C-alpha cells in the first residue's frame, strides 16, 4: 500500500481517537485482533467489523507499512505521553524476552505498531501476529476458518484456477502461514485456545460473522464498544 494512503488512514485514526477518547484518563476502546486461514474472508469480515464499530481497519499490508516507515510510526504516537510510551516499550521488550518471539528488527517494529494501536484502541487488526501480540485484557482475539474445500473453491474463483491447481496452491499457503506463526510467535495458528472466538466462514455468511464478532466484543468488554444496529 502506498505510503500516502497509509498516512491518510493514520490521520483518520488520530481523529477517531480524539473524538472517542477526548480525555487522557479515559480507557481506550478495546481492539479486535483477527487471525485467519487463507481465503477464510479475513479482510472482508475485518472491514465489516471496523465499519460496524466505527473502528480503523489495519490489514497486513498496512501494518507492514507502519513497521517500515519511521515517519508513519512517529505519527502514530503523536500526543502520547512519556508514561504510555514507556509502557509500550516495556510491553514490546517483554514479548521478546518472556515469550518465544523471534528477535528481528522487522518483527520488533511490527510488534511495536500493533502494541501502539492496541494501547490507543478502536482498531481492527488483521494478521501479522496481532492475536499473539495483543493481550486478552485489551483485545477480542478471533480466528476465522473454513474447510479446505470451501477455501480452495474461493481461491479458484478469485484467480481463475483449475480446482486441482487451487488445492495445491492453498496447501502451500496454509503451510507458509503455519510456519510463519510457529517460527515467529511460537504458537500454532489453529490452536483454538489462543482465541476468544473461532468463526467458520464456510458455514456463515460475512454479515453473520460480523454480527458474532461485534456481539462477542460487547459481551467480552461490557459497555466499552459502541452500540450499533445490525446491518448499519
N, C-alpha and C positions, 0 to 999 in steps of 0.2 A: 504493500500500500504506500502511495506517495506520502512524503513527509508532511506536505501542506494539508493533506486530508486528515492525517493523524493529529496534527496541530489543531485543526478545526474541531475535531472530536474532543480533544483535551479542553479546549476553550468552552465548549458546551457543557462538559462535565464540571468545570470550575464554576460556571454559572449555576448549575444544578446544586452544587454543594452550598453556594452562597444562599440560595433560596430555601433549600430543605434543611440546612443546618446553620442558621444565621448566627448562633452563639457558640463560642468555642467550648462551653461547658455542656452542650447537648451531645448525647451519644450519637454516633453516626448510625444511619440505617444499615442493616446487615446486607451483605453481598450474596449473590448466588454464584457458586462455582460449579461449572459443568465439565464433566469428562464424558467422552462419547466414543463408541466404537465407530470405525469408518462407515460412513453412509447411514448413520443412525439419526440423521436430521439434526445434528448438533447446532449448526448455525441457524437453521430455520426455527427451531424451538427456542434457542437462546435469544434471538432477536424478538420473538414473540413475547417472551417473559419480560425483556427490557422495555418493550413498548407498553405492556400492560402495567408495569410498575413505575413508568417514567424513570427508568434507570439508564445509565450508559451501557452500551454493549461493546465489550473488548474481546475480540476473537484472537486467534493465534497470530495472524499477521500483524495485528495492531500491537499486541504485547511484545512481539519481536522488535517492532519499530521503536517502541518506547525504550526497550533494553539497549538498542544500538545507537540511539540518538541522544547525546548528552543534553542538548537544548530542550528536547521534549521531556526528559527526566527532570530537569530543573523546573520546567513549567509545572509539572505535576505536583511539586512540593511547595509551590508559592503559597505564602500565607500560613504555612505550617510552623508552629513554634518549635524551639530547640528541644523541648522535652519530648515532643512527639517524634521529632527526627531521631532523637537518641533511642527512643523505643523501637522505631523501625529498624535502625542499625542493629540493635540488640537481638531483635527477632530474627533478622536475616542471619546474623552470626550463629545463633542457636540452631537454625535449620541445618547448617553445615557441620557444626561441632557436636551437636547432641543427637542428630539423626543421620541416616545413611545417604545424604545427598552427595552427589558427585561435585567436587570443587572445581569449577571452571569460571572464568570471568563472565562468559555469556550467561551461564545459569545463575550466577550471583546477581547479575543485573535484572534478569527476568524475575527472580525471586523478590528483588527489591521493588520492582514495578508492581508486582502482584500484591505484595505486602502493603505498599503505599495506598493502592486502590482499596484494599480491604480495610485499612485503618480509616480511610475517609468515607467509605461506604457508597451505597446507591449505585452499584455496578453489577453487571452480569459478566463473568469472566469464563471464556471457553478455552479449554486446553492449556498447554504449556505447564502442566502440573499444578494448576490453581487449586484443585481439590486437595492436593498434598501440602501446599504452602499455607493456605488459609486455615486457621484453627476453627474448631466447631463452634466456639463462642461468638464468632463474628460472621459466619457464612453458612448458608444451606448448601450442602455438597450433594451433587446429583450425578448419577451415571445414566446415560442414555444407551440403550441396547436395542438390538433387533436380530432376528435369526440370520444365519449366513445366506439362506435362500433369498430372504427379503432384501438384504443389503446388496447382494450380487445383482439382483434384478434392478435395483435403483442405479447401481453403477453402470450396468449395461445400457439402461435407458438414457442416462445422462451423457455418456460418452460414445454411444452408438457401437457398443461392443457385442460380439457374439457371446452367448451365455457361458461357454466354457472358458473363453478368454477373461470374462469378467470375474469368474470364480477364482481363477489363478491370480489375477491382479489383486483381488480382495484378500486372498490368503497372504500375499506378500505385504499388503498394507497392515493387516492385523498383526503380522509378525513384527514389523517395524515399530508399530505403535506400542506393542507389548514390551519389546526390547528397550525402547526409549524410556518408558516409565520405570521398568525394573532397574535399568542401569543408572539413571539419574536420580531417582527418588526412592529406590529400594523397596518398591511395592508392586504388587500385581494389580494392573488396572481393573481387572474384572472381579476383584475381591469385594463382595457387597458390603462387608463390614466397614469399609472405608467411607461409606456414603450414608447420608440421611435418607435418601430416596433413590430407588432404581426404577426407571421408566422404560417400558418396552414400546418403542415407536413402530414396531412391526404389527402391533395389535391396537394401538391407539393413534388416532389422527393428531396432527400437530396441535390443534386447538385444545384437544383434551389433555395432551401432555403439558401444555402451558397452564391449563386450569389446575392440574395436580401440583405443579411446582409452585405456583403462586399460593395456593391454599396451604401447602406444606410450609412455605416460608412464614405465613401468618400464624400457623399453629406452633411452629418452632420458635418464633420470636413474636409473642403476642404484643399487639399494639405498635410494633415497630415498622410494619410495612404499610404503605398507603392503601386504602380501600378503593377498589375499582370494580365495576360491574363486569361480569363475564362477557367477553367479546368486545370490550371497549377499545 
